[in-house]
Amino acid sequence: HTADMAQSVSRVRAGKNFFCEAMQVLGFKVLLTEGNFIHVAFGPQSQAVHAALDGHVLYRASFDHQSLAGYTRFSVAPEELMARVVNLIKKSMKKNL
């Protein structure tokens, strides 16, 4: 099922690129990875973002190791799923304005 797997990888990469670009446009720092996840630093918006995501998105909100302090880890998925996460994050920012 090589073709099916390649198509799945392509969808996940597109979702990863979409999410990364959206986070950068919103002004958040992104640590790129070669894996199926991304680290995002929400800075002063962290509390509002995490409140908006709570109960809607499974992700790792924080890390104990100082090299990742302040970063949140998201597993990536196809663009249509990552767009839902982006929309929740955008809504949290509007509430803070």
N, C-alpha and C positions, 0 to 999 in steps of 0.2 A: 504494500500500500504506500509506496514511495511518493506517488503524486499527491495522495490525500494528505500525507504528513507534510510535504513541502507547502501545500496550500494552507494548512493550519499554521505552520511557522510564519508564513507570509502575512496572514491575518493578525497574528500576535505582534509581529514586528511593526506593522502599520499602526496598531493600537498603541504600542510603546512610543513610537515616534509622535503620534498625535498627542498623547498625554504629556510627554516631555515638552513639546513645543507649547502646549497650552499652559503648563506650569511656568515656563519661562516668560511667556507673554504676560502672565499675571504678576510677574516680578519675583517669583520664588526661585531659590537656588536648587539646581538639580544635579545629583551625582549620577552620571551615566554608568551603566553596567553592561556587561556582555551577556548577562543572564536574563531571565524572564521577570525582572523586577527593576524598580527605580527607587532611588532615595530622594525625597523632597524635603527641603527646610522651609517651613512656613513662617518662621520668625515670629513677629508680634501678632500675627494672625492665627497662630497655632491653636489657641483655646477655642476660637470661633469655628475654625475648620474642623477640629476634632469633634466639637459638639454637633456640627452639621452631619458628619459622617457616622456618628454613633448610631448603631442599630441598622444602618443601611449598607455599610461597606466593611468587609473583613480586611484588615490591614494591621501592620505593626506600628503603633503610634510612637514608640520611643525605644531607645537603646541604652544599655548601661555603659557600654564601652565608649570612652571619650572620643574616639575617632569618628563616631556616628552620632554624637550628642547633638540634639536639635533636629535630627532627621527622622522622617517617617518613611517606612518601606511599603511600597505597593507592588503586589504581583500584577503583571500586565495581562491584558486580555484583548480581544478584538476591539476595534475602535468604537463600535456602538455601545459596548459595555463601559469603556473608559470615558465616553462622553457623559454618561450618567454621573460618574464620579466628578468630572470637571464641572458639571452643572451644580452639583451640591456644594462644591468649593466656591464657585462664583456666587451662589446665593448667600453663603456664610459671609462673604466679603461685603455684599450689599447691606446686610444687616448691621455691619460694623461701621458703615459710613455715617 
